[in-house]
């Protein structure tokens, strides 16, 4: 992973891959190399976790999904700890 490589947000990848942003977040939440920016919950505002996904991780996951034969994501295979 290069420090200055392109990073994607979940909504960008969702549009490119034809998936929901929620599913993209579930897929990439626990991938090594993904930057997670946590904003804790405050008194009247809910917390947020923003993912910045490096292009190298995107390519690796895409290749992994493509080689699985079906290109489908197994339910429960990816967990999000938000």
N, C-alpha and C positions, 0 to 999 in steps of 0.2 A: 504494500500500500504506500503510495506516495503522499506526502503531506499536502500537496497542492492539486491533487486529482479532483475531478468533478464529484460533487456530493449531491444526492437526490433527496427530496422529501417524499413522504409516503404518497401524497396526492399526485405528484409528478409521475411516479412509477405506476400508480393505479391507472392513470390515464393511458400511459404507454402500453401497459400490459392488459388493459381491459378488466381490471379487478376493482374492488372497493378499497378505499384507503384503509379501512379497518383490517381487511385481510392482509394487505401489504405490511401493515404494522405488526400483525401477528407473525408473519413469516420472518421479518427481519429483527424483531425485538431482541432476540438472544444470539444473533450472529456476531462473531468476533469482528471487531473493527468498526462497528456501527457506533456513531457518536450519539449519546443520549443526553439531552438537556432537560433536567427536571426543574419544574417550577412548583414548589410545594403549595399545598392548599392553604389559603388564608381564611380569615374570618368569614367573608362573604363571597369568596371566589374559589372555584374548584381548582385542583392542581392539574398541571399539564405535563406531558412528557413529549418532547419533540425529538424525532429521529432524523439524523443526517447520515445517509447511506452512501458510502464510497462506491464509485463505479466498479472497482475491482471486486467488491462484495456482491454487487448486483450481477456481474458477469458470472461469478462463481455459483451463486444460487440459481441463476437462470440455467446454467449448464447442468447443475445437479437435478433440477426439475425436469429438464429435457431428457436426461439419461434415465430417469425413473421409468421410462416406457410409456406411461400414460400422460405425463405432464400434469398430473393432478396432485393436489396436496392432500395428504392423509389427514383426516380429522383428528385433532388432538396431537398431531406431530409437532406443532409449533405452539408455544405458550407465550403469552404476553404477561409480564409482571408489572403492570402499570398501577 
